[in-house]
Amino acid sequence: MSRTVVVGAGLGGLTVAHALKKRGQDVTVLEAGDRPGGALGSIKRDGFLLDLGPNSYVDRDDAFRALVQELGLSVVSANPDAKARYVVRRGKLLPIPSKPPELLKSELLSGSGKLRALGEPLLARRSKLADETLEEFGVRHVGREATERLLDAMQTGIYAGRLDELSAQSTFPTLVDLERNHRSLLLGMIRSRKAGPPTPRANLSSFAGGMGDLGDALARSLGGSLKLNESVNALVRRANHWTVRTERDAFEAEQVVVALHPKPTEKLLRPLDAPMADALAAIPHAPMAVVHLGLPRDRIPHPLDGFGFLVPAIENRKVLGCIFSSAIFANRAPEGMALLTVLLGGRRHPEVVDFDDCALALLVRDELRTLLGLDAEPELTQVTRHPLGIPQYVVGHRARLETINGRLRGLPGLHLCGWGYEGVGVLDVFKSSQALAARLTQTAARS
């Protein structure tokens, strides 16, 4: 009998399993697919290095740095000259101001929009709601125009969601804490800077072989404990242990960690606990499509001098944004070529994920012709779909998590992890998975 069976070999499942095995625990990881890593994945094609999911992480966590060093991964830092972040306004790419005074010169907002945003310290009021949408939160603080132009672009780059659905406290808890402690976001930021020494700027980073290196290295560390092409179809609770059934085998365990997207998790757990499954089913998702284009650099008029651009919903475009991949990290494209990574779908336009490859490629080229002045035929086109996409932390998310955690207490030995619950970023998933592994280790020590 394995002490722990982990269902799913995405970043969450691999992190939990690696941490447990490092602590001397017996662990088995069951993955339905033929490769580990989940959304993390990288391929090389025609001299290009393509990230199929997340393309970077922010290097600001000591525990994550220790894991990277332990795994022997080669870290690549972002090009320091690629500083600009662009937002589309009326079909034009405009840089996001990095400081409040720069907003006065920016074309991103009208004169009245600038005054309302900069008047936030005088006009901001605390909310009386326990939870509210990101739209409601933003309008109260910086006004409607800045919310629709800037805050929407910010959430699009993380969640690909909708302002009128996402929960402010679940998606941007730091901003909600600033309001709670200081009323004004701007005053809170100023006071926080004065309260202590300046925080070093965290580097945007990846790995020499792309973000897929992380999933591959974690998988290698597990050796024979990782079993691919093992689709779990049932969990059975026994008197003091669990049976995990796959299509061709059964595994006994004291602890089970389900490290899947909330949608398949809901289907797996419904026979065990319908109220918990209902709470999982209430977590929406944003389907995503990623289209990579490889083009001659000299055929792209834009300087590609930054991370890329994001498109707020008010622009009414099909693309959500574009990452200037070869401008950010070295060795993403052959000499003289550029790699652009375009994001589509999300909660705004989930239907485009079902377009065939040709239709998606044509859509992307039409949009980039307008936004970047692109008129060249791509020499490489790669389409990747993520039908389940990004879990959405909509209003009521915290209450749903409380329901889920409460129901789990009635199923001793069953645990959930992954990006459906406490953050969708690479570091968010890592931290919550590490914390779960620590709790499981404590449980094992007491037994």
WOLINFEN-V392942 format. One record per residue. RES is the residue in one small letter. OMEGA is omega as a letter, one per 30 degrees, with the letter a starting at -180 (* if undefined). D_CENTER is the distance of its C-alpha to the mean C-alpha in Angstrom with 1 decimal. Layout:
BEGIN
res=(RES;RES)
omega=(OMEGA;OMEGA)
d_center=(D_CENTER;D_CENTER)
END
This chain:
BEGIN
res=(m;s;r;t;v;v;v;g;a;g;l;g;g;l;t;v;a;h;a;l;k;k;r;g;q;d;v;t;v;l;e;a;g;d;r;p;g;g;a;l;g;s;i;k;r;d;g;f;l;l;d;l;g;p;n;s;y;v;d;r;d;d;a;f;r;a;l;v;q;e;l;g;l;s;v;v;s;a;n;p;d;a;k;a;r;y;v;v;r;r;g;k;l;l;p;i;p;s;k;p;p;e;l;l;k;s;e;l;l;s;g;s;g;k;l;r;a;l;g;e;p;l;l;a;r;r;s;k;l;a;d;e;t;l;e;e;f;g;v;r;h;v;g;r;e;a;t;e;r;l;l;d;a;m;q;t;g;i;y;a;g;r;l;d;e;l;s;a;q;s;t;f;p;t;l;v;d;l;e;r;n;h;r;s;l;l;l;g;m;i;r;s;r;k;a;g;p;p;t;p;r;a;n;l;s;s;f;a;g;g;m;g;d;l;g;d;a;l;a;r;s;l;g;g;s;l;k;l;n;e;s;v;n;a;l;v;r;r;a;n;h;w;t;v;r;t;e;r;d;a;f;e;a;e;q;v;v;v;a;l;h;p;k;p;t;e;k;l;l;r;p;l;d;a;p;m;a;d;a;l;a;a;i;p;h;a;p;m;a;v;v;h;l;g;l;p;r;d;r;i;p;h;p;l;d;g;f;g;f;l;v;p;a;i;e;n;r;k;v;l;g;c;i;f;s;s;a;i;f;a;n;r;a;p;e;g;m;a;l;l;t;v;l;l;g;g;r;r;h;p;e;v;v;d;f;d;d;c;a;l;a;l;l;v;r;d;e;l;r;t;l;l;g;l;d;a;e;p;e;l;t;q;v;t;r;h;p;l;g;i;p;q;y;v;v;g;h;r;a;r;l;e;t;i;n;g;r;l;r;g;l;p;g;l;h;l;c;g;w;g;y;e;g;v;g;v;l;d;v;f;k;s;s;q;a;l;a;a;r;l;t;q;t;a;a;r;s)
omega=(l;l;a;l;l;l;a;a;l;a;a;a;l;a;l;a;l;a;l;a;l;l;l;a;l;a;l;l;a;a;a;a;a;l;l;l;a;a;l;l;l;l;l;a;l;l;l;l;a;l;a;l;l;a;a;l;l;a;a;a;a;a;l;l;l;l;a;l;l;a;l;a;l;a;l;l;a;l;a;l;a;a;a;l;a;l;a;l;a;l;a;l;a;a;l;l;l;l;a;l;l;l;a;a;a;l;a;a;l;l;a;l;l;a;l;a;a;l;a;a;a;a;a;l;l;l;l;a;l;l;l;a;l;l;l;l;a;a;l;a;a;l;a;a;l;l;a;a;a;a;l;l;a;a;l;a;a;a;a;a;l;a;a;l;a;l;l;a;a;a;a;a;l;l;l;l;l;l;a;a;a;a;a;l;a;l;l;l;a;a;l;l;a;a;a;l;l;l;l;l;a;a;l;a;l;a;a;l;a;a;l;l;a;l;a;a;l;l;l;a;a;l;a;l;l;a;l;l;l;a;a;a;l;l;a;l;l;a;a;l;a;l;l;a;l;a;a;a;l;a;l;a;l;a;l;l;l;a;a;l;a;a;l;l;l;a;a;a;a;l;a;a;a;l;l;l;l;l;l;a;a;l;a;l;a;l;a;l;l;l;l;l;l;a;l;a;a;l;l;a;a;a;a;a;a;a;a;l;l;a;l;a;a;l;l;l;a;a;l;a;a;l;l;a;a;l;a;a;l;l;l;a;l;l;l;a;l;l;l;a;a;a;a;l;a;l;a;a;a;a;a;l;l;l;l;a;a;a;l;a;l;l;a;a;l;a;a;l;l;a;a;a;a;l;a;l;l;l;l;l;l;a;l;l;l;a;l;l;a;l;a;l;a;a;a;a;a;l;l;l;l;l;a;a;l;l;l;l;l;l;a;l;l;a;l;l;a;a;l;a;a;l;a;a;a;a;l;a;l;a;a;l;l;l;l;l;l;l;l;l;l;l;l;a;a;a;*)
d_center=(34.4;30.9;30.1;26.4;24.9;21.2;20.1;17.3;16.5;12.7;11.3;12.3;15.7;16.5;15.9;18.1;20.7;21.0;21.6;24.1;25.9;26.2;27.9;30.3;29.0;29.6;26.4;25.8;22.5;22.8;20.6;21.5;20.5;22.4;19.8;17.5;13.8;12.2;9.4;10.4;13.6;15.9;19.3;22.3;24.3;27.3;26.5;22.9;19.9;17.1;13.4;12.7;8.9;6.9;9.9;10.0;9.6;11.8;14.9;16.0;16.3;19.7;18.9;16.1;18.7;21.3;19.4;18.9;22.6;23.6;22.1;23.8;20.9;21.7;19.4;19.4;19.0;18.2;21.4;22.6;24.2;21.0;20.6;20.6;17.8;19.3;19.3;21.4;24.5;27.1;26.2;26.3;23.6;24.1;22.7;20.9;23.4;22.5;25.2;26.9;30.1;28.5;27.6;31.3;31.6;28.5;29.0;25.7;27.5;31.1;33.7;33.4;29.6;29.8;32.5;30.6;27.4;29.6;31.7;28.9;30.7;33.7;32.2;29.3;30.0;28.4;27.2;29.4;26.7;24.9;21.8;21.3;19.2;17.3;20.1;22.8;21.5;21.2;24.6;26.3;25.3;25.1;26.6;25.6;25.6;23.3;21.0;21.0;20.8;18.7;16.7;15.7;14.7;12.5;10.6;10.6;8.7;5.7;6.7;9.4;11.6;15.1;16.7;19.3;17.1;14.4;15.7;16.2;16.6;13.5;11.1;13.1;15.4;16.7;18.2;19.7;21.2;22.7;24.3;25.6;27.1;28.3;28.3;27.4;24.0;25.9;28.6;26.1;24.4;27.9;29.2;26.3;27.1;30.7;30.4;29.5;29.2;26.7;23.4;23.0;20.4;17.5;17.1;14.3;14.7;14.4;17.0;20.3;19.4;15.8;12.7;14.4;17.0;15.1;15.0;18.6;19.9;18.8;20.4;23.5;23.9;24.3;27.0;28.8;26.8;24.1;25.4;23.9;25.0;25.5;24.3;24.8;26.7;28.0;28.0;31.4;32.3;35.6;37.8;35.9;33.3;31.0;31.6;28.6;29.9;28.6;30.4;32.8;32.8;32.4;31.1;32.4;30.3;30.7;27.0;24.3;20.6;18.7;15.2;14.4;12.4;14.3;16.4;18.1;18.3;20.2;22.7;23.3;24.0;26.0;29.3;28.9;27.9;27.8;26.8;23.7;22.9;23.4;20.9;18.3;19.3;18.9;15.1;14.5;11.9;11.2;12.5;11.5;13.9;13.7;17.1;18.3;21.6;23.9;26.7;29.6;28.6;31.9;31.2;28.4;30.0;27.0;27.0;23.3;23.5;19.9;16.2;16.6;16.8;15.1;17.2;17.7;19.0;22.5;22.9;23.0;21.6;19.9;17.4;14.3;14.4;15.4;14.5;17.8;16.8;20.4;21.0;18.2;18.9;22.4;23.4;20.8;23.9;27.6;30.0;30.6;27.6;24.2;20.9;18.9;15.5;15.4;12.8;14.5;14.6;12.3;14.4;16.9;18.0;17.0;20.4;19.8;17.7;21.1;23.0;24.5;23.7;26.6;25.8;22.2;23.6;26.3;24.0;21.9;25.1;26.7;23.9;23.9;27.7;27.6;24.9;25.6;29.1;28.2;31.2;31.0;30.5;27.5;28.7;25.5;23.3;20.6;18.8;16.0;15.0;12.4;14.6;12.6;9.4;6.8;8.8;10.3;11.7;15.0;18.2;19.6;16.4;18.1;21.2;19.7;18.3;21.9;23.4;21.3;22.1;25.7;26.2;24.9;27.7;30.1;28.8;29.4;27.5;24.6;21.1;17.5;14.3;10.7;7.5;9.8;11.6;11.0;7.5;3.9;3.8;6.4;9.2;8.5;8.8;11.6;13.5;13.7;14.7;17.2;18.6;19.2;21.0;23.1;24.1;25.1;27.1;28.9;29.7;31.1;33.2;34.8;35.7)
END
